[in-house]
Amino acid sequence: MNIAYILFDEITLLDFIGFYDPIKNIRSREFMENLNWDLCATHKSIKDSFGLEIIVDKIKPDLSDYDMLVVPGGYGTRELQYNTEFIDWLKTGKNVDYKVSICTGSLLIGAAGFLKNKTATTNFNEYKSLEKYCERVVQAKIVDDNNTITAGAVASSLDLGLYVSEKLIGKEKTEEIRIGMDYHPEKFEIITVTNEDAYRT
């Protein structure tokens, strides 16, 4: 399993780190063989809105080489969704098995065409902005439409990481990760879409 984390300027880093932390525990606990990831961007480093800088691993790699794309949100998404160079790069991942977004990262995967005829969610302030990219916008913490998985605002990132962990390694091992994090989430709704029907679990 090869994961591409898509980073950019004015990212909300908790969107990224909240998801990353449960996933990296899959590797640190040796629950999955050959789990790897790269931090990817269009230039060698990115900064969040407050100047915190991250050096990336790869600059504009061919995203078709990965099994999962993870696209966080942040203020940078508002303009980046209209950046042809960035969106064309993101489109190289159109055939990737898992497409995952946190918060307004959904605007980016939407702009790349990954949400066409899909049900999705995003930050509660951007539901209207997402409508042009997908079939249906729902108010939910996590929506899984045939492995195109979108999550709500920033605090959903940890829950999303655990949800994806469970898809990859199962409930029992994911529960070990959750306990190790001392994380006790409140019960919440996940919308899972199969074909054209939405089921609530």
Backbone as numpy.savetxt, mean C-alpha at the origin, in Angstrom:
# Nx Ny Nz CAx CAy CAz Cx Cy Cz
9.00 -13.79 -2.74 8.16 -12.60 -2.74 9.04 -11.36 -2.74
8.93 -10.57 -3.78 9.70 -9.32 -3.91 8.75 -8.14 -3.86
9.00 -7.23 -2.94 8.13 -6.08 -2.71 8.84 -4.80 -3.12
8.13 -3.94 -3.84 8.63 -2.61 -4.17 7.86 -1.59 -3.35
8.57 -0.88 -2.48 7.97 0.23 -1.76 8.19 1.49 -2.59
7.12 2.13 -2.97 7.18 3.30 -3.85 7.21 4.56 -2.98
8.34 5.24 -2.99 8.53 6.42 -2.14 8.63 7.68 -3.01
8.36 8.82 -2.40 8.32 10.09 -3.15 8.38 11.24 -2.15
8.68 12.42 -2.66 8.74 13.60 -1.80 7.36 13.93 -1.23
7.37 14.45 0.00 6.16 14.79 0.75 5.29 13.56 1.04
5.97 12.46 1.26 5.32 11.24 1.70 4.93 11.37 3.17
3.90 10.65 3.59 3.63 10.47 5.02 4.34 9.20 5.45
5.42 9.35 6.18 6.28 8.20 6.46 5.61 7.13 7.32
4.65 7.51 8.15 3.96 6.49 8.94 3.15 5.56 8.04
2.65 6.06 6.93 1.98 5.18 5.97 2.91 4.04 5.56
4.14 4.39 5.28 5.15 3.42 4.86 5.61 2.55 6.03
6.05 3.17 7.10 6.64 2.43 8.22 5.61 1.56 8.93
4.38 2.07 9.07 3.34 1.29 9.73 3.07 -0.03 9.02
3.11 0.00 7.70 2.93 -1.22 6.91 4.20 -2.06 6.95
5.35 -1.41 6.82 6.64 -2.11 6.74 6.93 -2.93 7.99
6.58 -2.42 9.15 7.00 -3.08 10.39 6.44 -4.50 10.52
5.15 -4.75 10.35 4.69 -6.14 10.41 5.30 -7.02 9.32
5.46 -6.45 8.12 5.99 -7.24 7.00 7.44 -7.63 7.24
8.24 -6.73 7.78 9.66 -7.08 8.00 9.79 -8.15 9.08
8.78 -8.24 9.96 8.80 -9.30 10.97 8.60 -10.68 10.36
7.97 -10.74 9.20 7.85 -12.03 8.51 9.24 -12.57 8.20
10.11 -11.67 7.78 11.48 -12.10 7.46 12.31 -12.31 8.70
12.22 -11.40 9.66 13.05 -11.53 10.86 12.70 -12.79 11.66
11.46 -13.22 11.58 11.04 -14.44 12.27 11.15 -15.68 11.38
11.61 -15.49 10.18 11.83 -16.57 9.21 10.54 -17.34 8.93
9.45 -16.59 8.78 8.16 -17.20 8.47 7.98 -17.43 6.97
8.80 -16.80 6.16 8.70 -16.95 4.71 10.10 -16.90 4.12
10.40 -17.84 3.25 11.68 -17.83 2.57 11.66 -16.82 1.42
12.80 -16.22 1.17 12.97 -15.34 0.01 11.98 -14.18 -0.01
11.79 -13.55 1.14 11.02 -12.31 1.20 12.01 -11.15 1.12
11.91 -10.35 0.08 12.83 -9.25 -0.15 12.07 -8.00 -0.55
12.71 -6.86 -0.38 12.07 -5.61 -0.77 13.12 -4.58 -1.18
12.67 -3.62 -1.96 13.47 -2.47 -2.34 12.68 -1.20 -2.09
13.40 -0.17 -1.66 12.82 1.17 -1.59 13.06 1.82 -2.94
12.01 2.21 -3.62 12.10 2.67 -5.00 11.54 4.08 -5.14
12.18 4.87 -5.98 11.73 6.24 -6.23 12.26 6.70 -7.59
11.90 7.91 -7.97 12.36 8.43 -9.25 13.69 9.16 -9.13
14.20 9.32 -7.89 15.52 9.89 -7.68 16.13 9.27 -6.42
17.38 9.56 -6.14 18.15 8.78 -5.17 17.72 8.95 -3.72
17.00 10.00 -3.40 16.51 10.17 -2.04 15.18 10.92 -2.07
14.41 10.73 -1.02 13.13 11.45 -0.90 13.07 12.09 0.49
12.22 13.09 0.63 12.02 13.75 1.92 10.54 13.86 2.21
10.20 13.67 3.48 8.81 13.90 3.85 8.56 15.40 3.95
7.36 15.79 4.34 6.99 17.21 4.35 7.80 18.04 5.34
8.51 17.37 6.24 9.28 18.07 7.26 10.78 17.90 7.08
11.19 17.35 5.95 12.60 17.29 5.60 13.34 16.03 5.99
12.65 15.06 6.60 13.30 13.80 6.95 13.60 13.04 5.66
14.87 12.66 5.47 15.31 12.11 4.19 15.54 10.61 4.27
15.17 9.92 3.21 15.42 8.49 3.07 16.15 8.26 1.76
17.25 7.50 1.83 17.98 7.10 0.64 17.35 5.82 0.11
17.03 5.80 -1.17 16.35 4.63 -1.72 17.35 3.61 -2.26
16.84 2.40 -2.53 17.67 1.33 -3.06 17.79 1.38 -4.58
16.66 1.70 -5.23 16.65 1.66 -6.69 15.90 2.87 -7.25
16.43 3.40 -8.34 15.81 4.53 -9.02 15.08 4.04 -10.26
13.78 4.20 -10.26 12.91 3.83 -11.38 13.18 2.42 -11.94
13.19 1.40 -11.08 13.34 0.04 -11.62 12.09 -0.36 -12.39
12.22 -1.38 -13.20 11.07 -1.95 -13.89 10.22 -2.67 -12.83
9.05 -2.16 -12.57 8.23 -2.70 -11.47 7.61 -4.04 -11.80
7.68 -4.46 -13.06 7.16 -5.78 -13.41 8.00 -6.90 -12.80
9.18 -6.56 -12.28 10.05 -7.55 -11.65 9.60 -7.91 -10.23
8.56 -7.24 -9.71 8.14 -7.43 -8.33 6.82 -8.21 -8.25
6.56 -8.72 -7.05 5.31 -9.43 -6.78 4.28 -8.55 -6.09
4.75 -7.48 -5.45 3.86 -6.59 -4.72 4.37 -5.15 -4.82
3.45 -4.22 -5.08 3.74 -2.79 -5.01 3.04 -2.23 -3.78
3.77 -1.42 -3.02 3.19 -0.78 -1.85 3.38 0.73 -2.01
2.25 1.44 -2.06 2.27 2.88 -2.36 1.67 3.64 -1.18
2.49 4.29 -0.37 1.98 5.09 0.74 1.33 6.39 0.22
0.78 7.14 1.16 0.19 8.43 0.81 1.04 9.59 1.31
0.42 10.75 1.32 1.10 11.97 1.74 0.69 13.12 0.85
1.05 14.33 1.26 0.66 15.52 0.49 1.21 15.49 -0.94
2.32 14.80 -1.13 2.92 14.74 -2.46 2.05 14.06 -3.49
1.09 13.25 -3.03 0.24 12.52 -3.99 -0.68 13.45 -4.76
-1.03 14.59 -4.17 -2.02 15.48 -4.81 -1.52 15.97 -6.16
-0.23 16.29 -6.26 0.34 16.71 -7.54 0.89 15.53 -8.33
1.41 14.54 -7.62 2.09 13.43 -8.29 1.13 12.60 -9.15
-0.15 12.59 -8.79 -1.11 11.83 -9.58 -1.22 12.36 -11.01
-0.76 13.60 -11.23 -0.80 14.20 -12.57 0.58 14.28 -13.22
1.57 13.66 -12.57 2.95 13.68 -13.08 3.12 12.50 -14.04
3.20 12.80 -15.32 3.23 11.74 -16.34 4.43 10.81 -16.18
5.60 11.36 -15.88 6.80 10.54 -15.72 6.61 9.52 -14.59
6.11 10.00 -13.46 5.93 9.12 -12.31 4.87 8.06 -12.59
3.74 8.47 -13.13 2.64 7.53 -13.37 3.02 6.50 -14.44
3.74 6.93 -15.46 4.20 5.97 -16.47 5.13 4.93 -15.86
5.96 5.36 -14.93 6.83 4.40 -14.22 5.97 3.44 -13.40
5.00 3.97 -12.67 4.14 3.12 -11.85 3.40 2.09 -12.72
3.04 2.47 -13.91 2.31 1.57 -14.81 3.14 0.35 -15.21
4.44 0.41 -15.05 5.26 -0.78 -15.38 4.95 -1.93 -14.43
4.23 -1.65 -13.36 3.81 -2.69 -12.42 2.39 -3.18 -12.64
1.84 -2.94 -13.82 0.42 -3.26 -14.04 0.10 -4.74 -13.87
1.05 -5.62 -14.10 0.78 -7.06 -13.99 1.26 -7.67 -12.68
1.68 -6.85 -11.74 2.12 -7.33 -10.43 0.92 -7.94 -9.68
1.17 -9.02 -8.95 0.08 -9.76 -8.30 -0.66 -8.94 -7.24
0.09 -8.24 -6.39 -0.51 -7.46 -5.31 -0.21 -5.98 -5.51
-1.28 -5.17 -5.50 -1.13 -3.72 -5.55 -1.76 -3.17 -4.29
-0.94 -2.52 -3.46 -1.36 -2.11 -2.12 -1.14 -0.61 -1.96
-2.12 0.08 -1.40 -1.94 1.51 -1.13 -2.43 1.83 0.28
-1.81 2.85 0.83 -2.20 3.36 2.13 -2.60 4.81 1.96
-3.72 5.20 2.55 -4.19 6.58 2.54 -4.29 7.08 1.09
-3.73 8.25 0.78 -3.87 8.82 -0.56 -2.94 8.19 -1.58
-2.21 7.15 -1.20 -1.50 6.37 -2.20 -2.47 5.80 -3.22
-3.74 5.67 -2.83 -4.77 5.18 -3.76 -4.93 6.11 -4.96
-4.68 7.40 -4.78 -4.77 8.33 -5.91 -3.71 8.00 -6.96
-2.56 7.53 -6.51 -1.47 7.20 -7.44 -1.75 5.90 -8.17
-2.19 4.87 -7.46 -2.48 3.63 -8.17 -3.73 3.80 -9.02
-4.60 4.71 -8.61 -5.76 5.03 -9.43 -5.35 5.72 -10.72
-4.46 6.68 -10.62 -3.97 7.40 -11.80 -3.25 6.45 -12.76
-2.67 5.39 -12.23 -1.98 4.40 -13.06 -2.95 3.41 -13.70
-4.23 3.51 -13.36 -5.25 2.64 -13.94 -5.49 1.36 -13.18
-4.87 1.21 -12.02 -4.98 -0.05 -11.28 -6.31 -0.22 -10.55
-7.11 0.85 -10.45 -8.38 0.78 -9.74 -9.58 0.76 -10.68
-9.34 0.65 -11.97 -10.44 0.62 -12.93 -11.36 -0.56 -12.63
-12.66 -0.26 -12.52 -13.69 -1.26 -12.21 -13.49 -1.91 -10.84
-12.78 -1.23 -9.94 -12.51 -1.76 -8.60 -13.27 -0.96 -7.54
-13.40 -1.57 -6.38 -13.88 -0.89 -5.17 -12.66 -0.54 -4.34
-12.63 0.68 -3.80 -11.42 1.15 -3.09 -11.80 2.14 -2.00
-10.80 2.43 -1.14 -10.96 3.46 -0.13 -9.69 4.32 -0.10
-9.73 5.36 0.72 -8.62 6.30 0.81 -8.78 7.14 2.07
-7.99 8.18 2.20 -8.15 9.14 3.29 -9.55 9.73 3.26
-10.15 9.91 4.42 -11.54 10.37 4.50 -11.77 11.74 3.87
-10.70 12.52 3.72 -10.83 13.83 3.06 -10.76 13.75 1.54
-10.46 12.57 1.00 -10.21 12.45 -0.44 -11.13 11.46 -1.14
-12.25 11.11 -0.52 -13.17 10.19 -1.17 -13.59 10.70 -2.55
-13.95 11.97 -2.63 -14.38 12.56 -3.90 -13.27 12.51 -4.94
-12.04 12.77 -4.51 -10.91 12.77 -5.43 -10.67 11.38 -6.03
-11.02 10.35 -5.27 -10.77 8.98 -5.72 -11.83 8.49 -6.71
-12.99 9.10 -6.70 -14.13 8.60 -7.47 -13.82 8.45 -8.96
-13.02 9.35 -9.51 -12.75 9.31 -10.95 -11.88 8.12 -11.36
-11.26 7.46 -10.38 -10.34 6.38 -10.70 -10.91 4.98 -10.52
-12.04 4.84 -9.83 -12.52 3.50 -9.51 -14.02 3.38 -9.71
-14.50 2.16 -9.63 -15.94 1.90 -9.79 -16.73 2.41 -8.59
-16.17 2.19 -7.39 -16.90 2.54 -6.18 -15.94 2.88 -5.06
-16.21 3.97 -4.37 -15.44 4.37 -3.19 -16.26 4.05 -1.95
-15.64 3.37 -0.99 -16.33 3.02 0.25 -15.57 3.59 1.45
-16.31 3.84 2.50 -15.71 4.33 3.74 -15.38 3.12 4.61
-14.15 2.67 4.51 -13.71 1.49 5.24 -12.22 1.62 5.55
-11.77 0.87 6.54 -10.35 0.90 6.87 -9.53 0.16 5.83
-10.01 -1.00 5.38 -9.30 -1.80 4.38 -10.30 -2.35 3.37
-9.95 -2.26 2.11 -10.74 -2.87 1.04 -9.80 -3.75 0.21
-10.20 -4.99 0.03 -9.41 -5.94 -0.76 -10.24 -6.36 -1.96
-9.92 -5.84 -3.12 -10.62 -6.18 -4.35 -9.69 -7.03 -5.22
-9.75 -8.35 -5.00 -8.94 -9.28 -5.78 -7.45 -8.91 -5.77
-6.93 -8.71 -4.56 -5.51 -8.42 -4.31 -5.08 -7.01 -4.73
-6.02 -6.16 -5.09 -5.76 -4.73 -5.13 -6.32 -4.19 -3.82
-5.42 -3.84 -2.91 -5.80 -3.61 -1.52 -5.54 -2.14 -1.16
-6.59 -1.44 -0.76 -6.46 -0.04 -0.38 -6.85 0.13 1.08
-6.24 1.10 1.73 -6.52 1.36 3.14 -6.81 2.83 3.36
-7.44 3.13 4.48 -7.83 4.49 4.80 -6.68 5.35 5.28
-6.98 6.28 6.17 -5.99 7.26 6.61 -4.85 6.60 7.38
-3.88 7.42 7.76 -2.56 6.97 8.20 -2.58 5.88 9.26
-3.49 5.94 10.22 -3.50 4.96 11.31 -3.85 3.56 10.83
-4.35 3.44 9.62 -4.70 2.12 9.08 -3.48 1.33 8.62
-2.32 1.97 8.58 -1.14 1.32 8.00 -0.72 0.07 8.77
-0.75 0.10 10.09 -0.40 -1.08 10.88 -1.39 -2.21 10.65
-2.67 -1.87 10.65 -3.69 -2.89 10.43 -3.54 -3.50 9.04
-3.22 -2.67 8.07 -3.02 -3.17 6.71 -1.82 -4.10 6.64
-0.73 -3.74 7.31 0.44 -4.61 7.34 0.13 -5.97 7.91
-0.67 -6.01 8.97 -1.06 -7.28 9.57 -2.02 -8.05 8.67
-2.90 -7.32 8.00 -3.83 -7.98 7.08 -3.08 -8.65 5.93
-2.15 -7.93 5.34 -1.37 -8.50 4.24 -0.49 -9.64 4.74
0.06 -9.50 5.95 0.83 -10.57 6.55 -0.01 -11.85 6.64
-1.26 -11.69 7.07 -2.12 -12.87 7.19 -2.39 -13.52 5.84
-2.50 -12.71 4.80 -2.68 -13.27 3.46 -1.46 -14.07 3.02
-0.29 -13.61 3.45 0.96 -14.25 3.02 1.34 -15.46 3.85
1.14 -15.40 5.16 1.66 -16.47 6.03 0.62 -17.08 6.95
-0.61 -16.59 6.89 -1.67 -17.18 7.69 -1.90 -16.47 9.03
-3.02 -16.81 9.65 -3.46 -16.13 10.86 -2.57 -16.41 12.06
-2.17 -17.66 12.24 -1.42 -18.04 13.44 -0.09 -17.33 13.53
0.66 -17.33 12.46 1.97 -16.66 12.47 1.83 -15.15 12.55
0.80 -14.62 11.91 0.55 -13.17 11.99 0.18 -12.77 13.41
-0.52 -13.63 14.11 -0.86 -13.35 15.50 0.41 -13.29 16.36
1.38 -14.12 16.07 2.66 -14.04 16.78 3.32 -12.67 16.54
3.25 -12.20 15.32 3.82 -10.88 15.00 3.08 -9.79 15.76
1.75 -9.84 15.76 0.96 -8.82 16.46 1.30 -8.80 17.95
1.38 -9.97 18.57 1.70 -10.04 19.99 3.10 -9.48 20.25
4.03 -9.81 19.37 5.39 -9.29 19.50 5.46 -7.78 19.39
4.52 -7.19 18.67 4.45 -5.73 18.53 3.70 -5.09 19.71
3.06 -5.93 20.54 2.20 -5.45 21.63 1.14 -4.50 21.07
0.57 -4.91 19.96 -0.45 -4.10 19.28 -1.81 -4.74 19.48
-2.77 -3.94 19.90 -4.11 -4.44 20.23 -5.15 -3.61 19.48
-5.34 -3.91 18.22 -6.28 -3.10 17.42 -7.72 -3.33 17.83
-8.52 -2.29 17.67 -9.96 -2.45 17.84 -10.49 -3.23 16.64
-11.60 -3.92 16.86 -12.21 -4.66 15.77 -12.70 -3.68 14.71
-12.48 -4.00 13.45 -12.92 -3.10 12.38 -13.36 -3.93 11.19
-14.03 -3.26 10.28 -14.59 -3.91 9.11 -13.59 -3.94 7.96
-13.49 -5.09 7.32 -12.73 -5.23 6.08 -13.71 -5.58 4.98
-13.66 -4.87 3.89 -14.51 -5.18 2.74 -13.69 -5.97 1.74
-14.15 -7.18 1.46 -13.49 -8.04 0.50 -14.39 -8.19 -0.72
-13.84 -7.89 -1.88 -14.63 -7.93 -3.12 -14.22 -9.15 -3.92
-15.21 -9.98 -4.25 -15.00 -11.13 -5.10 -15.88 -10.98 -6.32
-15.28 -10.97 -7.48 -16.02 -10.67 -8.71 -16.68 -9.31 -8.56
-18.01 -9.24 -8.64 -18.68 -7.94 -8.57 -19.42 -7.75 -7.27
-19.25 -8.69 -6.33 -20.00 -8.61 -5.08 -19.10 -8.21 -3.93
-19.60 -7.41 -3.02 -18.85 -7.00 -1.83 -19.36 -7.78 -0.63
-18.42 -8.39 0.09 -18.77 -9.12 1.30 -18.10 -8.43 2.48
-18.82 -8.30 3.55 -18.28 -7.65 4.74 -17.91 -8.72 5.76
-16.66 -8.63 6.29 -16.20 -9.62 7.24 -15.75 -8.95 8.53
